[in-house]
Amino acid sequence: QVQLVESGGGSVQAGGSLRLSCAASGRTFSSYAMGWFRQAPGKEREFVAAISWSGGSTYYADSVKGRFTISRDNAKNTVYLQMNSLKPEDTAVYYCAAGPQLWSDYTKYGYWGQGTQVTVSS
């Protein structure tokens, strides 16, 4: 079992930066791949980034590649999403998730946080 709690969301102007954190409880955190997803009002949940259990492999959606960076600290049971050069279209609720492998398909992840709101104004 893994419980996930996101933090770090907020409001920022276009071009700004935010760093999201996802703190996990449970001693098995380091055995899970972790993903970040987002959902804007009226839209489906979409993949943002994922990282393998070791941190050695990462995967990004094309829309955020070069602007966002996913990382993890297994000693702190935490995964991060550094978001730079934010755009209004990045506005969404951001969720972290834990799963057995590095997937972009949200249905492959079994554990989810409650989400944190990110709002980017133009």
C-alpha positions in Angstrom: 0.0 0.0 0.0 1.2 3.5 -0.8 -0.5 6.8 0.2 0.4 9.8 -1.9 0.1 13.5 -1.0 0.8 16.3 -3.5 1.9 19.8 -2.6 3.4 22.8 -4.3 0.6 23.9 -6.6 -0.5 27.5 -6.9 -1.0 30.4 -9.3 1.8 31.8 -11.4 2.1 34.0 -14.5 3.1 32.6 -17.8 6.8 32.0 -18.0 7.1 31.3 -14.3 8.0 28.1 -12.5 6.6 25.8 -9.9 7.9 22.7 -8.2 5.4 20.0 -7.2 6.2 17.4 -4.6 4.5 14.1 -3.9 5.2 12.5 -0.6 4.6 8.8 -0.2 4.0 6.8 2.9 4.8 3.1 3.0 8.1 1.2 2.9 7.7 0.0 -0.7 7.9 3.5 -2.4 11.2 2.7 -3.9 9.8 -0.3 -5.7 7.2 1.7 -7.7 7.5 3.7 -10.9 5.9 7.1 -10.4 4.0 9.3 -12.7 2.5 12.8 -12.9 -0.8 13.4 -14.7 -3.0 16.4 -15.1 -6.6 17.1 -15.7 -8.1 20.3 -16.9 -11.8 21.1 -16.6 -13.8 19.2 -19.2 -10.8 17.3 -20.4 -9.5 13.8 -19.9 -6.7 13.0 -17.6 -3.4 13.2 -19.5 0.1 12.0 -19.0 2.8 14.5 -18.0 5.9 12.6 -16.9 7.0 9.3 -15.4 10.1 8.0 -13.7 11.3 4.5 -13.0 11.8 3.1 -9.5 15.5 3.8 -9.6 15.2 7.2 -11.2 17.3 6.0 -14.1 14.6 6.3 -16.7 12.2 9.1 -17.4 9.5 9.7 -19.9 7.7 12.9 -20.8 4.7 14.0 -22.8 5.7 16.0 -25.9 3.8 19.0 -24.6 6.1 19.4 -21.6 9.4 18.0 -22.9 12.2 20.5 -22.3 10.2 22.5 -19.7 9.3 20.0 -17.0 11.7 17.7 -15.1 10.6 14.7 -13.0 12.9 13.4 -10.3 12.7 11.3 -7.1 14.4 10.9 -3.8 13.8 7.4 -2.5 15.4 8.2 0.8 12.7 10.9 1.4 9.9 8.9 -0.3 9.2 11.9 -2.5 8.9 12.5 -6.2 9.1 16.0 -7.7 8.0 17.8 -10.8 9.9 20.9 -11.6 7.9 23.0 -14.1 9.5 25.9 -15.9 8.4 28.2 -18.7 4.8 27.6 -17.7 2.0 28.3 -20.2 -1.7 29.0 -19.6 -2.4 25.6 -21.2 -0.6 23.9 -18.3 -3.4 24.9 -16.0 -4.9 21.8 -14.5 -5.1 19.7 -11.4 -1.9 17.7 -11.1 -1.9 14.2 -9.7 1.0 11.9 -8.8 0.5 8.2 -9.1 2.4 5.0 -8.3 2.5 1.9 -10.5 4.5 -1.2 -11.3 6.2 0.1 -14.4 6.9 3.4 -16.3 3.6 3.8 -18.2 2.0 6.8 -19.8 -1.4 5.1 -19.5 -3.1 6.3 -16.3 -5.1 3.1 -16.0 -1.9 1.2 -15.2 -1.3 3.1 -12.0 -2.9 1.8 -8.9 -2.3 4.5 -6.3 -3.2 8.2 -6.6 -2.9 11.4 -4.7 -5.7 13.9 -4.2 -4.2 16.4 -6.7 -2.9 19.9 -6.5 -4.2 22.8 -8.5 -1.8 24.7 -10.9 -3.1 27.9 -12.5 -1.1 29.8 -15.1 -2.3 33.2 -16.1 -1.3 35.0 -19.3 
